[in-house]
Amino acid sequence: MTSAKLLFTYSVIIPYSESASPRKRFTIEYSVEAPDRETALQKAEREFFAYTQYNSAAWVRVIEREGIRVWRMIPNMPQTPQSIDELAGLLRSPDEDVIYNTLTSLGALEDAGPSSLITPLLGHPSDDIKALAAETLGKVGDPANLPVLLRHYRPEAPPRLKACILSSLSRLARSGDPISDVIASAIGDPDPRVRANAVEAVERLKLPATTRMLAPLLEDEDNRVRANVLKALWDTHDRARLAIVLREMAANPNHWMRASAAFVLRHVRIEGQLKVVEALLNDRIPEVHANAWKAILELSDIECIPIWFEHLNPLHVADFPRIQGKLETIGKPALDALLSIKPRSEEELRCLQTILKTFEKQAWDREGWLGWIKLKQRRFFSNP
């Protein structure tokens, strides 16, 4: 079960040479919408090669890959390679706050250009800056940073640094990269952050050599570790056993265990899913409720309709367009459930009227005035 990915705007500059003038260097810039920088680069390269194939000239264009720049366009932040490089220059500052804030901004921009200024910070005296530098190297997405990260993963390293390195390894590593031993060691680390990030890396990279080592962590005392193990093993292991663990987490007295169970239920399906999610949605702990709400938004069952509207309070009303899209997809079968709803707030009434008006318009488009008047009559007698 997957959610629609958010799209961001990326700029991609591709330098290239032409066989007709091999000593000259050219650049072309693309603006693309993509969920991440890697996808943005792939889309830009497809546009580049599509143009090359379309053009009938005899010369050949060759990408100079070492000069490619990819960055995310963010309002009020640098939007050119030159301004990003100027920002990266602040990493030389003796002020730790300046360095920290600069790393945060560079991580958000996702540009690999400043990597040479980031890697030395893995040896900075501040543990916080070392960890953030490791995390930023993963966000900027250059696989060439993998060896230096591996060199800094040592058993005696601070736990946060190890956790951030593991997170970046899961972003940067490719099939065949020598990271299995590091991850196998991290799975047994005493720090739960390290274990949890190691499990995430196993899931993301699909590492068969270490997946079998995850099963014992289903009994881990840390809620995030257990949740990550459930997700990592769901497609390859005994789902009946995994579902038992998940249900136990959902009923655990520890509210963090319940919150993690709700998080997992966004990504997997079990028998009686809606009943479990609804119980978590009624939990008084905000973190549990928030994750359960996200989980129920992943479902599209008719039985969800009254629950969606019941919880359309000011905290969740921003999600109404998503619910409306689901209702329109369900179509006419959703109508009976909608007409049976008795609104308990002005917000719930407004949302209900909005979707019913949409259904009326669809009835008009589909069946003409007769279909429209029938629906109007049903609304009148149900009085929503």
Rosetta blueprint (number, residue, H / E / L):
1 M L
2 T L
3 S L
4 A L
5 K L
6 L L
7 L L
8 F E
9 T E
10 Y E
11 S E
12 V E
13 I E
14 I E
15 P E
16 Y E
17 S E
18 E E
19 S L
20 A L
21 S E
22 P E
23 R E
24 K E
25 R E
26 F E
27 T E
28 I E
29 E E
30 Y E
31 S E
32 V E
33 E E
34 A E
35 P L
36 D L
37 R H
38 E H
39 T H
40 A H
41 L H
42 Q H
43 K H
44 A H
45 E H
46 R H
47 E H
48 F H
49 F H
50 A H
51 Y H
52 T H
53 Q H
54 Y H
55 N L
56 S L
57 A L
58 A L
59 W L
60 V L
61 R E
62 V E
63 I E
64 E L
65 R H
66 E H
67 G H
68 I L
69 R E
70 V E
71 W E
72 R E
73 M L
74 I L
75 P L
76 N L
77 M L
78 P L
79 Q L
80 T L
81 P H
82 Q H
83 S H
84 I H
85 D H
86 E H
87 L H
88 A H
89 G H
90 L H
91 L H
92 R H
93 S L
94 P L
95 D L
96 E H
97 D H
98 V H
99 I H
100 Y H
101 N H
102 T H
103 L H
104 T H
105 S H
106 L H
107 G H
108 A H
109 L H
110 E L
111 D L
112 A L
113 G L
114 P L
115 S H
116 S H
117 L H
118 I H
119 T H
120 P H
121 L H
122 L H
123 G H
124 H L
125 P L
126 S L
127 D H
128 D H
129 I H
130 K H
131 A H
132 L H
133 A H
134 A H
135 E H
136 T H
137 L H
138 G H
139 K H
140 V H
141 G L
142 D L
143 P H
144 A H
145 N H
146 L H
147 P H
148 V H
149 L H
150 L H
151 R H
152 H L
153 Y L
154 R L
155 P L
156 E L
157 A L
158 P L
159 P H
160 R H
161 L H
162 K H
163 A H
164 C H
165 I H
166 L H
167 S H
168 S H
169 L H
170 S H
171 R H
172 L H
173 A L
174 R L
175 S L
176 G L
177 D L
178 P L
179 I L
180 S H
181 D H
182 V H
183 I H
184 A H
185 S H
186 A H
187 I H
188 G L
189 D L
190 P L
191 D L
192 P H
193 R H
194 V H
195 R H
196 A H
197 N H
198 A H
199 V H
200 E H
201 A H
202 V H
203 E H
204 R H
205 L H
206 K L
207 L L
208 P H
209 A H
210 T H
211 T H
212 R L
213 M L
214 L L
215 A H
216 P H
217 L H
218 L H
219 E H
220 D L
221 E L
222 D L
223 N H
224 R H
225 V H
226 R H
227 A H
228 N H
229 V H
230 L H
231 K H
232 A H
233 L H
234 W L
235 D L
236 T L
237 H L
238 D L
239 R H
240 A H
241 R H
242 L H
243 A H
244 I H
245 V H
246 L H
247 R H
248 E H
249 M H
250 A H
251 A L
252 N L
253 P L
254 N L
255 H H
256 W H
257 M H
258 R H
259 A H
260 S H
261 A H
262 A H
263 F H
264 V H
265 L L
266 R L
267 H L
268 V L
269 R L
270 I L
271 E L
272 G L
273 Q H
274 L H
275 K H
276 V H
277 V H
278 E H
279 A H
280 L H
281 L H
282 N L
283 D L
284 R L
285 I L
286 P H
287 E H
288 V H
289 H H
290 A H
291 N H
292 A H
293 W H
294 K H
295 A H
296 I H
297 L L
298 E L
299 L L
300 S L
301 D L
302 I H
303 E H
304 C H
305 I H
306 P H
307 I H
308 W H
309 F H
310 E H
311 H L
312 L L
313 N L
314 P L
315 L L
316 H L
317 V H
318 A H
319 D H
320 F H
321 P H
322 R H
323 I H
324 Q H
325 G H
326 K H
327 L H
328 E H
329 T H
330 I H
331 G L
332 K H
333 P H
334 A H
335 L H
336 D H
337 A H
338 L H
339 L H
340 S L
341 I L
342 K L
343 P L
344 R L
345 S L
346 E H
347 E H
348 E H
349 L H
350 R H
351 C H
352 L H
353 Q H
354 T H
355 I H
356 L H
357 K H
358 T H
359 F H
360 E H
361 K H
362 Q H
363 A H
364 W H
365 D H
366 R H
367 E H
368 G H
369 W H
370 L H
371 G H
372 W H
373 I H
374 K H
375 L H
376 K H
377 Q H
378 R H
379 R H
380 F H
381 F H
382 S H
383 N L
384 P L
